[in-house]
Amino acid sequence: MRYDSLLDAVGGTPLVGLPHLSPGPDVRLWAKLEDRNPTGSVKDRAAAYMVAAAEKEGLLGPGATILEPTSGNTGISLAMVARVRGYQLICVLPENTSAERRQLLEAYGAAIVTSPAAGGSNEAVRVAKEMAAEHPDWVLLYQYGNEANARAHYETTGPELLCDLPQVTHFVAGLGTSGTLMGVGRYLRERVPGVQVVAAEPRYGELVYGLRNLGEGFVPELYDESVLTGRFSVSSADALRRTRELLSAEGLFAGISSGCVLHAALAIAGRAQAAGNRADIALLIADAGWKYLSTGAYGGTLAEAEARLEGQLWA
Amino acid sequence: MAIEVRIPTILRNYTGGQRSVEGSGSTLNELFADLDGRFDGLRGRLVDESGLRRFVNVYLNDEDVRFLGGLEAPVSDGDTVTVLPAVAGGTN
């Protein structure tokens, strides 16, 4: 396949069956491999759409500076788009993110501002908003509230999925900004009666929930509970175990958030199997494992890997 | 047997520092009322007039109770209820 530029090669990712992890012929799992995007994650879709929307609105001119709070993948995607389109990028990155993400951002020429580990991405959002207020000429795309983030999935990921799997009964994806779940979820719910849209949410160590008070909590502006039919909280231990199962059972080298998604998908699959219902469960593989090798997620015992991951933002 | 309720750091001042407490009830509402009898004020941090507070997430055996009936979600002995503040997390 031929494309005019790297940006044009975003999307069009394969959907592959997971025959060994599927419970039976009537309850099947399908993985949408979003690591097959230009920078290796699903975030290329949102980055391309958010930048295109800002250009269309006249917010981004030649040489403009983009600012974004991100724990990694969105920053890497934006860094690629910024290179192709000629912008500067500043990322606000929590300090407890993997070394590879930081190295990749630097390789792309992005500037990095570090936010404190305690509070995780909450702090990154707060710092980015403060910086945006001080620099009105910088463009804060703000993935948590940018409609183009969800629209990217409504217009691309959703249609691709339904085209490849018209019999889809469930869609499972990781919950972060909620852009993927909102976009794909709305698209499927408008077209597939009874389809289930399920969020898999990483459950981190206590450090990440270290707010000073509950009023500092955060729900992304994009999040609309009515689009979802269920939401699972998945521990680091379960996410790690499932990430390794993807490798050992299916040969799929995925990032840790995909283990989180698989854990929820297998819970749903088990219920469908027990109830004797047919199910075709699509799950979204947000990225591959490369960026997490330094976390030790793939080596040693699970207990060792879990201990190494404590306090890290692994999704 | 009882229902285990995991308390986030930010609310442990209500439980004397305990990470996990036990309670009983047949719905989440009853469970919270039971806990409030021993941990005064805890319920008020989780629930307001309209239901669960916006920045509070409650999981019943790892599933968000908002999709299981909210405060009317049935609970039973052996269940684990996890309370967490809503945060931006990291998936981005």
Interface residues (C-beta under 8 A of the other chain):
Chain A: K43 T70 S71 G72 N73 T74 P94 T97 G119 G120 S121 N122 A124 V125 Q143 Y144 G174 L175 G176 T177 A199 E201 P202 R203 Y204 E206 V208 Y209 G210 L211 R212 N213 L214 G215 E216 G217 F218 V219 P220 E225 L228 T229 G230 R231 F232 S233 V234 S235 S257 A286 L313 W314 A315
Chain B: P8 T9 I10 L11 R45 R53 R54 F55 V56 N57 Y59 D62 E63 D64 R66 F67 T82 L84 P85 A86 V87 A88 G89 G90 T91 N92
